[in-house]
Amino acid sequence: MRNEQRGLAMGYWHTVAEAKAFGIEGEEGERLLKGYFRILCDASVSAAYEFLRSQPTRYQGPLLELLIASALGLPSTGGSHAGEARAERCVELVDLPLTAEEEELFEEYLLRGEGRNLPGAKETVGMRLIAMGRTKEAREVMRDVTDGGKDRAGLSWQVVMEGLSRGMGERSRVVPLWNNI
């Protein structure tokens, strides 16, 4: 979707569809909400996340799944820089300030749910776990990925995980005190 079209769609949402979506129960209101959200996902992962947090609780889970799928999928703009745009969107996704419930949904969706077949699903969970300091869990998730050697970008996850283990040293075997409380 070109920027002009995206701007028109967002303008429509803010002037007409938002009122309709919240005034209409059922499929039509949900369809309007998800349509706008897809456009927002294409524009910005962070803005889409902020928007979903402002929605009623019943919509937040499905919208988060749409956001994850959008970030891991190819942007609708395509072009020669689509791979770079996808990588940037995935980094932004991994860095979101998810709540505990959202974190659980994120992992469930990408490891066991419908999102498990998205390109880079396990790698995304692994990177999120590393970013959150949950390295032991990251090693477990990434074990399946490292068996294959290199991923599509030529990055060896085996080397990443070995480096992480070496960097953690003895700390990887220490159980934090708060686990005993």
SVG drawing of the C-alpha trace seen along z (x, -y; Angstrom):
<svg xmlns="http://www.w3.org/2000/svg" viewBox="-24 -13 57 44">
<polyline fill="none" stroke="black" stroke-width="0.4" points="0.0,0.0 1.4,-3.4 1.8,-6.1 -1.0,-8.2 -3.4,-5.2 -2.3,-4.5 -3.0,-8.1 -6.5,-8.0 -7.3,-4.7 -6.1,-6.1 -8.0,-9.3 -11.2,-7.3 -10.7,-5.3 -10.3,-8.4 -13.3,-10.2 -15.9,-7.5 -14.9,-3.9 -13.8,-4.3 -17.2,-5.5 -18.8,-2.7 -16.5,0.0 -17.3,-0.9 -21.0,-1.4 -21.4,1.8 -21.2,5.1 -20.3,8.3 -18.5,9.1 -18.7,5.7 -17.2,3.7 -14.5,6.3 -13.7,6.3 -13.3,2.5 -11.1,2.7 -8.8,5.4 -8.7,3.7 -7.5,0.5 -5.1,2.4 -3.5,4.1 -2.8,0.7 -1.3,-0.5 0.9,2.6 2.3,1.9 3.0,-1.7 4.6,-1.0 5.0,1.9 5.2,-0.3 2.2,-2.5 0.2,0.7 1.2,2.1 0.2,-1.2 -3.1,-1.1 -3.9,2.5 -3.2,1.7 -5.9,-1.0 -8.6,1.5 -11.0,3.6 -9.4,6.7 -11.3,9.0 -9.6,7.6 -6.0,7.4 -5.0,11.0 -6.2,11.3 -4.7,8.0 -1.3,9.0 -1.4,12.1 -2.1,9.9 0.8,7.6 3.2,10.6 2.1,12.1 2.5,8.7 6.1,8.2 7.2,11.6 5.6,11.5 6.8,9.5 5.6,5.8 3.0,5.2 5.2,2.5 7.7,5.2 10.4,3.8 14.2,4.5 14.5,3.5 11.7,5.9 14.2,8.1 15.7,5.1 12.3,3.8 11.2,7.2 14.4,7.4 13.8,3.9 10.1,4.8 11.2,8.0 13.7,6.1 11.0,3.6 8.6,6.5 11.2,8.3 11.8,5.0 8.1,4.3 7.3,3.9 4.9,6.8 3.0,7.6 3.2,11.1 0.0,12.2 1.2,10.8 4.5,12.5 2.8,15.8 0.6,15.3 3.7,14.3 5.5,17.5 2.4,19.7 1.4,18.2 4.9,18.5 5.9,21.9 2.7,23.9 -0.1,21.8 -0.9,20.7 2.2,18.5 4.6,21.4 4.8,21.7 5.7,18.1 9.3,17.5 11.6,17.0 9.0,17.8 11.3,19.8 14.2,17.4 12.0,14.5 11.0,16.2 14.7,17.0 15.8,13.4 13.0,12.2 14.1,14.6 17.7,13.4 16.6,9.8 14.7,10.5 17.7,12.3 16.0,15.7 19.1,17.3 18.5,20.9 15.0,20.9 16.5,19.3 19.0,22.1 16.1,24.7 14.0,22.9 16.9,22.4 18.2,26.0 15.9,27.1 17.0,24.1 20.7,24.7 20.5,28.3 20.0,27.0 23.2,24.9 22.5,21.5 19.2,19.8 18.1,17.8 20.1,14.8 23.3,16.8 23.6,16.4 24.7,19.4 22.4,19.7 24.7,22.5 27.6,19.9 25.2,17.4 24.1,19.9 27.6,21.2 28.8,17.6 26.0,16.9 26.9,20.0 30.5,19.0 29.7,15.4 27.4,16.6 30.0,19.0 29.2,20.2 26.3,17.8 24.3,20.0 24.3,22.7 23.4,20.5 19.8,20.4 18.7,16.9 17.7,16.4 14.3,15.2 13.5,18.7 13.6,20.0 11.2,17.4"/>
</svg>
